[in-house]
Amino acid sequence: MSSTNHDRPAAGELVPVKFSRLTRRGVLLGLSLTQLITLAMGGATLIGAFYAGGGMLLAYTAPIWVLAAALTWIPISGRPIVEWLPIACWWLWRTTGGQLLYRRRIVVPRPVGTLALPGDMARLREYTDPDTGAGMIHDPHSATLTVVCEVTHPAFVLLDPGEQERRVSSWGRVLATVCRSGRIATLQVLERTLPDSGTGLAEWWATHGTPDGSWAADTYAELIDRAGPAGERHATTLSLSLDMKTSARQIRTAGGGIRGAAAVLRQEMNTLVAALRSADLSPSGWLTPGQIAVMLRSAYDPAIAATLERHGRLGQSLATAGPVAVTETWGRLRTDSAQHAVLWVSEWPRSLVYPGFLSPVLLSTGIQRSFSLICTPMRSDAAARDIRKKKVEHISDQAQRAKIGQIEDASQTAEYHDVLQQEADLTAGHGILRYTGLVAVSASTVEELDAAVAAIEQAAIQASCETRLLVGQQAAAFTAAALPLCRKV
């Protein structure tokens, strides 16, 4: 993301920002590698038939080169057909292999320390940090160690413009801190809506009430105890994932193994907490394994979320936190008590917007959803190399288009200016992050889910964003959007 200031803002004035565009530049002349391969196969067939005699050979080979041209240029939902082939083939492979269904094997014990989650998340391991008591999730395949922190903050939209601008600048310093060490693989910001369990009212009565045995006190206490969920509340968590490959030397210095990785991650945790407090955000502490288990269970089984929150120690075991059953379809996911659909924010605002532009999505009422912003930091040297590579590619593509007489369009020019702005931001000391926005929508029935998805899509339009339903990969997308595990799609 880069900001553009046309005029120097006055003190206390909120500054609009502009997002970098999603690059659509291909390997050559706007064509991707798969398009080039398909086009080369069709072209080779056409040229071979022409030089072999033409005539009937061109007619015989027409299905090949016509199909190649169709696969290369005909789009479906904004994407060429050839780019849908890997998704369709992978879906067919999973369908024939029975990987779209998950049923927990209740009578078969799981290995100690593993998470009862479906798919490739079954390999995740839990580790409790002895110093902080935080629950850490270890992915041995990706070599990452993840920890989760709950954060409280005032309502951003209710602050005055000067305070909003100050908090945006402070949050930018937090992101720059994450990028600086080069040891962080992913930072995930997860904002989710939960049914209000009534625990706030019960806690207030426990603190300020007068249980003197009178009829009024007993009646009031009984009423609070029987009160069910009312309304909804918002919860925000930050997940920090340590790249154990990049931090291998520091891990060996700290003693090696998972203990050494936990020691290195603790350093990053302390740095992040200090940065959050300087940004006037209030970290509520690193979540224990039991608290993480409640979050996982609530994501797969929303109907039980309020009960788990009201009844203390229930459900606080990662060994049983996963779903009992999962069924994945092309565009939806069915878990224990809900239907889910995941939307990808494919386009961020292209024009200047103010920092609270996501309010229509985040403040939508009556919809159970989770908004996940997955930030992948890049080291300054790697970011500089990537920017130089993009500049060279843009300049070479521009020269190639000029040779063949192709006109330069505005989108290509805008992408090049985005690269230049990223280079200027990097030179000014800002961090470079790659953002992925995902919205997981949940409902009890398919009809309610379709209505909620339509409402979120409309809210995204009001926020100047474009969303697309992630078809053929709903299970992986749900784990990335609704679970605080720093997963990627």
C-alpha positions in Angstrom: 0.0 0.0 0.0 1.3 3.5 -0.8 -0.1 6.9 0.1 -0.3 9.8 -2.3 -0.5 13.4 -1.0 -1.5 16.0 -3.5 -1.4 18.9 -1.0 0.4 19.1 2.3 -2.3 18.4 4.9 -2.9 20.8 7.8 -2.3 19.7 11.3 -5.0 17.3 12.5 -6.3 16.6 9.0 -6.9 13.0 7.9 -4.7 12.0 4.9 -6.2 9.9 2.2 -4.3 6.8 1.0 -4.1 4.8 -2.3 -3.5 1.1 -2.7 -1.1 -0.4 -5.2 -3.0 -2.3 -8.0 -3.0 -6.0 -8.3 -0.5 -6.6 -11.1 -1.9 -8.3 -14.2 1.3 -8.1 -16.2 2.3 -11.4 -17.7 5.6 -12.9 -18.8 5.4 -11.5 -22.3 3.0 -9.0 -23.8 0.5 -9.5 -20.9 0.4 -13.3 -21.4 1.1 -15.6 -18.4 3.4 -18.6 -18.6 0.5 -21.1 -19.1 -1.0 -18.9 -21.8 2.4 -18.8 -23.6 2.8 -22.6 -23.4 -0.8 -23.2 -24.8 -0.3 -20.6 -27.5 3.1 -22.1 -28.5 1.6 -25.6 -28.8 -1.2 -24.3 -31.0 1.2 -22.2 -33.1 3.6 -25.1 -33.6 0.7 -27.3 -34.8 -0.5 -24.6 -37.2 3.0 -23.9 -38.6 3.8 -27.6 -38.9 0.6 -28.3 -40.8 1.2 -25.3 -43.1 4.8 -26.3 -44.0 3.8 -30.0 -44.4 1.4 -29.2 -47.3 -1.4 -27.0 -45.9 -4.8 -27.7 -47.3 -6.4 -30.7 -45.7 -3.7 -30.8 -43.0 -4.8 -27.4 -41.8 -8.3 -28.7 -41.5 -7.3 -31.8 -39.7 -5.2 -29.9 -37.2 -7.8 -27.1 -36.8 -9.3 -28.6 -33.5 -5.8 -28.4 -31.9 -4.9 -24.8 -32.8 -8.4 -23.5 -32.5 -8.7 -25.1 -29.0 -5.3 -23.6 -28.0 -6.4 -20.2 -29.1 -9.7 -20.5 -27.2 -7.9 -21.7 -24.1 -5.5 -18.8 -24.3 -7.9 -15.9 -24.9 -11.4 -16.8 -23.9 -12.1 -15.7 -20.3 -14.4 -17.1 -17.7 -15.1 -14.9 -14.7 -12.2 -12.6 -15.7 -9.7 -15.4 -16.0 -8.5 -17.3 -19.2 -9.8 -20.9 -19.5 -6.2 -22.3 -19.4 -5.7 -20.8 -15.9 -8.9 -22.7 -14.7 -7.4 -26.0 -15.8 -5.1 -26.5 -12.7 -7.9 -25.6 -10.3 -10.4 -28.0 -12.1 -7.8 -30.8 -12.2 -6.9 -30.4 -8.6 -10.6 -30.4 -7.7 -11.2 -33.6 -9.7 -8.2 -35.2 -8.0 -9.5 -34.4 -4.5 -13.0 -35.5 -5.5 -11.8 -39.0 -6.6 -9.6 -39.3 -3.6 -12.3 -38.6 -1.1 -10.6 -35.5 0.2 -13.7 -33.3 0.2 -15.2 -35.1 3.2 -13.9 -35.2 6.7 -15.3 -37.2 9.6 -13.6 -37.4 12.9 -12.5 -40.8 14.0 -13.8 -40.7 17.5 -12.7 -44.1 18.8 -9.2 -43.8 17.4 -6.9 -41.8 19.7 -4.9 -39.0 18.2 -1.1 -38.6 18.8 -0.3 -36.5 21.8 0.2 -32.8 20.9 -1.5 -32.9 17.6 -4.5 -30.8 16.6 -7.8 -32.4 15.6 -8.1 -30.4 12.4 -9.0 -31.6 8.9 -6.8 -31.6 5.8 -3.2 -30.7 5.9 -3.7 -28.9 9.2 -3.6 -32.4 10.9 0.2 -32.1 10.9 0.1 -29.0 13.2 1.5 -29.5 16.7 0.8 -27.6 19.9 3.5 -26.3 22.3 3.0 -24.4 25.5 5.7 -21.8 26.2 6.9 -22.3 29.8 7.8 -18.6 30.3 4.7 -16.9 29.1 2.1 -19.7 29.1 1.2 -18.8 25.5 0.0 -21.6 23.2 2.2 -21.9 20.1 1.3 -23.8 17.0 4.1 -25.5 15.2 3.9 -26.4 11.5 6.7 -28.9 10.8 6.1 -28.8 7.1 6.2 -25.0 6.6 8.7 -24.6 9.5 6.7 -21.9 11.3 5.8 -21.3 14.9 2.7 -19.2 15.5 1.4 -17.4 18.5 -1.9 -15.4 19.0 -2.6 -12.2 20.9 -5.9 -10.6 21.6 -6.1 -6.8 21.1 -8.6 -4.3 22.3 -9.0 -0.8 20.9 -11.6 2.0 20.8 -13.9 2.4 17.9 -11.8 4.0 15.1 -14.7 5.6 13.3 -15.8 7.5 16.5 -12.4 9.2 16.9 -11.7 12.7 15.6 -9.7 13.1 12.3 -6.5 14.1 14.1 -6.6 11.1 16.4 -7.4 8.8 13.5 -4.4 10.1 11.6 -2.1 9.7 14.6 -3.3 6.1 15.1 -2.8 5.3 11.4 0.8 6.6 11.6 1.4 4.6 14.7 0.1 1.4 13.1 2.4 2.0 10.2 5.3 2.0 12.6 4.0 -1.3 14.0 4.1 -2.9 10.5 7.6 -1.4 9.9 8.7 -3.1 13.2 7.5 -6.5 11.9 9.4 -6.1 8.7 12.6 -5.0 10.3 13.9 -8.2 11.8 13.4 -10.4 8.7 12.4 -13.4 10.9 8.6 -13.0 10.7 6.9 -15.1 8.1 3.3 -13.8 8.5 1.3 -11.3 10.5 -2.4 -11.9 10.5 -5.0 -9.5 11.7 -8.3 -11.3 12.4 -11.5 -9.4 13.2 -14.6 -11.5 13.8 -18.1 -11.0 15.0 -19.4 -13.2 17.8 -22.8 -13.6 19.5 -22.8 -11.8 22.8 -22.8 -14.5 25.4 -23.9 -12.1 28.3 -20.7 -12.6 30.2 -20.2 -8.8 30.4 -23.5 -8.4 32.3 -22.6 -11.3 34.6 -19.1 -9.8 35.3 -20.7 -6.4 36.1 -23.1 -8.0 38.6 -20.2 -9.9 40.2 -18.3 -6.7 40.6 -20.9 -4.1 41.4 -23.9 -6.2 42.6 -25.1 -6.6 46.1 -26.0 -10.3 46.7 -27.5 -9.6 50.2 -30.1 -12.5 50.0 -33.0 -10.1 49.3 -35.8 -11.0 46.9 -34.7 -8.3 44.4 -31.1 -9.5 44.5 -32.0 -13.1 44.1 -34.4 -12.4 41.2 -31.8 -10.2 39.4 -29.1 -12.8 39.8 -31.3 -15.5 38.5 -32.4 -13.4 35.5 -28.7 -12.7 34.6 -27.9 -16.4 34.9 -30.6 -17.4 32.5 -30.0 -14.5 30.1 -29.0 -15.8 26.6 -26.9 -14.3 23.9 -28.1 -10.9 22.9 -26.7 -8.9 20.0 -23.1 -9.4 18.8 -19.6 -8.2 19.7 -16.4 -7.8 17.8 -13.1 -9.5 18.7 -9.7 -8.7 17.2 -6.6 -10.9 17.3 -3.0 -10.6 16.0 -1.2 -13.8 15.0 2.6 -13.7 14.6 4.3 -16.5 12.7 8.1 -17.1 13.1 10.0 -18.3 10.0 12.2 -21.1 11.5 14.2 -21.5 8.4 15.3 -17.8 8.3 15.9 -17.8 12.1 17.9 -21.1 12.1 21.1 -19.4 13.4 19.3 -17.6 16.2 17.4 -20.8 17.1 20.6 -22.8 17.4 22.1 -20.1 19.6 19.0 -20.3 21.9 19.4 -24.0 22.4 17.8 -25.5 19.2 14.6 -27.3 18.6 11.2 -26.1 19.5 12.5 -24.6 22.7 15.0 -22.5 20.9 12.4 -21.4 18.4 10.1 -20.4 21.2 12.8 -18.3 22.8 13.4 -16.5 19.5 9.7 -16.0 19.0 9.4 -14.5 22.5 11.8 -11.7 21.4 9.5 -10.9 18.5 6.5 -11.1 20.9 8.0 -8.5 23.3 8.9 -6.2 20.4 5.4 -6.4 19.0 3.8 -5.8 22.3 5.9 -2.7 22.8 5.0 -1.4 19.4 1.3 -2.0 19.9 1.3 -0.1 23.2 3.1 2.8 21.6 0.3 2.8 19.0 -2.3 3.0 21.8 -3.5 -0.5 21.2 -4.1 -2.7 24.3 -2.8 -6.3 23.9 -4.8 -8.5 26.3 -2.1 -11.1 26.6 -1.0 -14.1 24.5 -3.7 -16.7 24.2 -3.2 -20.0 26.0 -3.8 -23.3 24.3 -7.3 -23.5 25.9 -8.3 -20.0 24.5 -7.0 -21.0 21.0 -9.1 -24.2 21.3 -12.2 -22.2 22.0 -11.6 -20.0 19.0 -11.1 -23.0 16.7 -14.2 -24.7 18.0 -16.3 -21.5 17.7 -15.2 -21.1 14.0 -16.3 -24.6 13.0 -19.3 -24.7 15.3 -20.7 -21.2 15.8 -23.8 -22.5 17.6 -21.7 -23.5 20.6 -19.6 -20.3 20.8 -21.8 -18.5 23.4 -22.0 -21.5 25.6 -18.2 -22.1 25.6 -17.6 -18.4 26.5 -20.2 -18.5 29.4 -19.0 -21.8 30.9 -15.4 -21.2 31.8 -13.3 -24.3 31.2 -15.5 -26.1 28.6 -13.9 -26.9 25.3 -10.4 -25.7 26.3 -8.5 -28.7 24.7 -6.8 -28.5 21.3 -7.1 -32.2 21.1 -10.9 -31.9 20.7 -11.2 -28.4 19.2 -11.6 -29.4 15.6 -14.8 -30.1 13.8 -16.7 -33.4 13.9 -17.6 -33.3 10.2 -16.7 -31.1 7.2 -18.1 -31.3 3.7 -16.6 -29.1 0.9 -18.4 -28.2 -2.3 -17.3 -26.0 -5.2 -18.4 -22.8 -3.6 -19.3 -23.5 0.0 -18.1 -25.4 3.1 -20.4 -27.3 5.5 -19.2 -27.8 9.1 -20.8 -28.9 12.4 -23.5 -26.3 12.7 -23.0 -23.8 9.9 -22.6 -23.2 6.2 -19.6 -21.1 5.2 -18.4 -19.2 2.1 -15.1 -17.3 1.7 -14.6 -14.2 -0.4 -11.3 -12.8 -1.5 -10.7 -9.1 -1.7 -9.4 -9.2 -5.3 -9.2 -5.4 -5.7 -8.5 -2.8 -3.1 -9.6 0.8 -3.7 -7.9 2.3 -6.8 -8.7 5.9 -5.9 -7.8 7.9 -2.8 -9.7 6.7 0.3 -9.6 7.5 4.0 -8.3 4.9 6.5 -11.9 4.0 7.7 -13.0 2.9 4.2 -13.7 -0.7 5.4 -16.4 0.4 7.8 -19.3 -0.9 5.6 -17.8 -4.4 5.8 -16.5 -4.5 9.4 -19.6 -2.8 10.9 -22.2 -4.8 9.0 -24.8 -6.0 11.5 -26.7 -9.3 11.6 -24.0 -11.2 9.7 -21.6 -13.6 11.3 -18.3 -13.1 9.5 -14.6 -13.1 10.0 -12.3 -10.6 8.2 -8.7 -11.7 7.9 -5.9 -9.5 6.7 -2.8 -11.6 6.0 0.4 -9.5 5.9 3.6 -11.1 4.5 6.5 -8.9 5.3 9.5 -8.6 3.0 13.0 -7.9 4.1 14.3 -4.6 2.8 17.0 -6.2 0.6 14.6 -8.7 -0.9 12.0 -5.9 -1.4 14.6 -3.8 -3.2 15.6 -6.7 -5.5 11.9 -7.4 -6.3 11.3 -3.7 -7.1 14.3 -3.5 -9.4 13.1 -6.7 -11.1 9.6 -5.2 -11.7 11.1 -2.0 -13.0 13.2 -3.8 -15.5 10.3 -6.0 -16.6 8.0 -2.9 -17.1 10.7 -1.1 -19.1 11.4 -4.1 -21.3 7.7 -4.8 -21.9 7.2 -1.1 -22.8 10.1 -1.4 -25.3 8.7 -4.6 -26.8 5.2 -3.1 -27.2 6.7 -0.1 -28.9 8.5 -2.3 -31.4 5.3 -4.1 -32.5 3.2 -1.0 -32.4 1.1 -1.9 -29.4 -0.4 1.0 -27.6 0.4 1.6 -23.9 -2.7 1.6 -21.8 -3.4 3.4 -18.6 -3.4 0.4 -16.4 0.1 -0.6 -17.3 1.3 3.0 -16.7 -0.5 3.0 -13.3 1.2 -0.3 -12.3 4.6 1.2 -13.2 3.9 4.3 -11.0 2.9 2.0 -8.2 6.3 0.3 -8.4 8.0 3.7 -8.3 5.9 4.7 -5.3 6.9 1.5 -3.5 10.6 2.2 -4.2 10.1 5.7 -2.7 8.4 4.3 0.4 11.2 1.7 0.9 13.8 4.5 0.6 11.9 6.5 3.2 12.2 3.6 5.7 8.8 2.1 5.4 8.2 -1.7 5.3 7.0 -3.5 2.3 4.2 -6.0 2.9 2.0 -8.1 0.7 -1.6 -8.0 1.8 -4.3 -10.7 1.3 -7.8 -9.9 2.4 -10.3 -12.7 3.1 -13.9 -12.6 4.4 -15.4 -15.8 5.8 -19.2 -15.6 6.0 -21.2 -18.1 8.1 -24.9 -18.9 8.4 -27.1 -21.7 9.6 -28.7 -22.4 6.3 -27.8 -22.1 2.6 -30.4 -19.5 2.0 -29.2 -17.4 4.9 -25.6 -17.8 3.7 -26.5 -16.6 0.2 -28.2 -13.5 1.6 -25.3 -12.8 3.9 -22.7 -13.2 1.0 -24.7 -10.8 -1.1 -24.8 -8.3 1.7 -21.1 -8.5 2.2 -20.4 -8.1 -1.5 -22.6 -5.0 -1.5 -20.8 -3.6 1.6 -17.5 -4.2 -0.2 -18.7 -2.2 -3.2 -19.5 0.6 -0.8 -16.0 0.3 0.5 -14.6 0.6 -3.0 -13.4 -3.0 -3.0 -14.0 -5.9 -5.3 -14.6 -9.4 -3.9 -14.6 -12.8 -5.5 -15.9 -16.1 -4.3 -13.0 -18.5 -3.9 -14.3 -21.6 -5.8 -12.7 -25.0 -5.7 -10.7 -24.2 -2.5 -13.2 -23.3 0.2 -11.7 -25.5 2.8 -8.2 -24.0 2.6 -9.6 -20.5 2.3 -11.7 -21.0 5.4 -8.7 -22.0 7.5 -6.9 -18.9 6.3 -9.9 -16.5 6.8 -11.5 -17.8 10.0 -8.7 -19.4 12.0 -5.8 -17.4 13.7 -3.1 -19.7 12.5 -1.4 -17.6 9.8 -2.5 -20.0 7.1 -2.2 -19.1 3.4 -4.3 -19.9 0.4 
